[in-house]
């Protein structure tokens, strides 16, 4: 079945460091891919998405490229801030289903 | 507009007791979803309402879980009797009818359930 695997956390970085959170997926067909973020005490928020191969999603300085050849959707940011500290979830939605399939989440902690 | 509201934010109960979680979706959102995250694991889909009807309940773990959405407004998720493995965070999300793309799902902050 469909699944999402993302790197184990926690990830601890200093402010202005480069961030990569790896995400790979297993799915039939051509799923849509997403990154969600959960800041402390808040709900899940859509961070970015990509709906077809080679699409790049971007938002708030974060980017992820839909790579079908490697079935990956790694999240990157060139310079993290303390305010980026949160839990990040990679997710997919296949063409037929209505439900999102999430990874386990990666906790990011950024210190000044 | 108000977002998706869930309560309680945290509930601690003994094994065997009953707990009811509530979700108030955004007004006018006919799609309502329940998800659950068990500690350290994936967020998993539980079920999907369209108005008051259960569209997909394939993710409900067993018959100790009962979800309702009478009148097609708020929804409740009751766990009876609760077991230790039911501990986790229960998320609710809503979206407008006819819009199934995940980009318009609005999530609540979640209800944390701890079963002792």
Interface residues (C-beta under 8 A of the other chain):
Chain A: X4 X32 X34 X36 X41 X42 X43 X44 X45 X46 X49 X89 X91 X93 X98 X99 X100 X101 X102 X103 X104 X105
Chain B: X3 X4 X33 X35 X37 X40 X41 X42 X43 X44 X45 X48 X55 X56 X59 X91 X93 X100 X101 X102 X103 X105 X106 X107 X108 X109 X110
